[in-house]
Amino acid sequence: EIVLTQSPGTLSLSPGERATLSCRASQSVSSSYLAWYQQKPGQAPRLLIYGASSRATGIPDRFSGSGSGTDFTLTISRLEPEDFAVYYCQQYGSSPQYTFGQGTKLEIK
Amino acid sequence: QVQLQESGPGLVKPSETLSLTCAVSGYSISSGYYWGWIRQPPGKGLEWIGSIYHSGSTYYNPSLKSRVTISVDTSKNQFSLKLSSVTAADTAVYYCARVLVGYPDIDYWGQGTLVTVSS
């Protein structure tokens, strides 16, 4: 089973700053099978990035994903007030199986 | 617009079976996609429970496999979750979702329903 480890656990930044969130896999993951989600309190998660770097429908271009192999990154270029939330990475494996990271909380500094 | 709506009891007694249904509108289950269940204990992260294809093929999280059954009713355009022998550790918000076949992408989620396991 592939384990996804996200860092940092909590990230404190101010609006307008750049956010960099990391997702590290215990084994190599195909880029096609890595996604990122945003979750706000009391809401279901929302798909942000699929295929490691493709933005989902309606996602602003300040969100970008990158990476390959075991190291993946979600970058928010200029934080807006509505971006403060919890972010999860997720991978798809054979069987099929799905694994989520433990999440990174992005909070206002 | 695709919409998913969970329904079922919000309180289940320990050792009993948790049963939830997800009604899908705006898209026919028979047209494709996997249909899945994901849960989130209060204040914690997301855990995939399992998925089903319209043909009835199922895929379960190995850690829950012995207690989980997911079924589909294409005539009602809905799918269901049963989790047996529940304990307090099964207390969570349960989400139903649409999952792209062969990829991790979950593009539509239900609003989620809190199920509490308590006597």
Interface residues (C-beta under 8 A of the other chain):
Chain A: E1 S32 Y33 L34 A35 Y37 Q43 A44 P45 R46 L47 Y50 G51 A56 Y88 Q90 Q91 Y92 S95 P96 Q97 Y98 T99 F100 G101 Q102 G103
Chain B: Y34 G36 G45 L46 E47 W48 S51 Y59 N61 P62 Y95 V99 L100 G102 Y103 P104 D105 I106 D107 W109 G110 Q111 G112
